């Protein structure tokens, strides 16, 4: 169930990329600001699935076991951009871009039901912290004061920014300038995602990699030598 939560955001972003030019003509041409605002809400809420899944792992696992599970979740998130544009291209070609949102609504509803029925509270009461705005601000200040956390987060943010810039621009470059069909664009986008996934081979065998290389050393790209 946790693995099913992880691809929600990639699917929500990548499934209708091939239909962006058509969507712009049909719906959002007079008000691009609406699209920007809705995409922000979509990204913010889609991130909840990723955060919840990783929080459950952090509550229930430690050390190499936790690192292995995190690595497996990361591998799942790498597979999602491969499947999402292909599935979206098939739906857009066969039914139209509006059907993509119906498919996403069904997938998200199934994920919601799965969480409600299958995922119990993972954090014991003795480890829970006070909630509320004051506690949120205090916790945020605590983590933002940790330079290691800020460094890792900034690195991830810059990588994600580059990926999202590519994801946002590629439909217009490949569809409108190069004139690829929705299906051809989907396969092209999936091939790029496959190339990115191939550049992270350790995720294909997380257990072996984590036993050979320590978590901190692995995050820094160092080997045992």
Residue pairs with C-beta under 8 A, 6 or more apart in sequence:
1 114
1 115
1 118
1 119
2 52
2 53
2 56
2 57
2 73
2 119
3 53
3 72
3 73
3 76
4 111
4 114
5 49
5 50
5 52
5 53
5 111
5 115
6 49
6 50
6 53
6 73
6 76
6 77
6 80
7 76
7 77
7 79
7 80
7 83
7 84
8 46
8 49
8 50
8 107
8 108
8 111
9 43
9 46
9 47
9 49
9 50
10 77
10 80
10 81
10 84
11 80
11 83
11 84
11 104
11 107
12 42
12 46
12 104
13 42
13 43
13 46
13 84
13 164
13 167
14 80
14 81
14 84
14 85
14 88
14 167
14 189
15 84
15 85
15 87
15 88
15 91
15 100
15 103
15 104
16 23
16 88
16 92
16 97
16 100
16 101
17 85
17 88
17 167
17 170
17 171
17 185
17 189
18 85
18 88
18 89
18 92
18 171
18 175
18 182
18 183
18 185
18 186
18 189
19 88
19 92
19 97
19 100
19 171
19 182
20 171
20 172
20 175
21 171
21 172
21 175
21 176
22 92
22 97
23 97
24 32
26 97
28 34
28 35
49 111
50 77
52 115
53 73
54 70
54 73
55 122
55 123
56 119
56 122
57 66
57 69
57 70
57 73
58 66
59 122
59 123
59 124
59 127
60 122
61 69
64 210
64 211
64 215
67 206
67 210
67 215
68 206
68 207
68 210
71 202
71 203
71 206
71 209
71 210
72 203
72 206
74 200
74 203
75 203
75 204
75 206
78 193
78 196
78 197
78 200
78 203
79 197
81 189
81 190
81 193
81 196
82 190
82 193
82 194
82 197
83 190
85 185
85 186
85 187
85 189
85 190
85 193
86 186
86 187
86 190
87 103
88 100
88 186
89 182
89 183
89 185
89 186
89 187
90 183
90 186
91 99
91 100
91 103
92 99
92 100
92 182
93 181
93 182
93 183
129 135
129 139
143 149
144 150
152 219
170 185
170 189
171 185
174 180
174 185
174 188
174 189
175 182
175 185
180 188
197 203
202 209
202 218
203 209
209 218
210 218
212 224
213 222
213 223
213 224
217 223
217 224
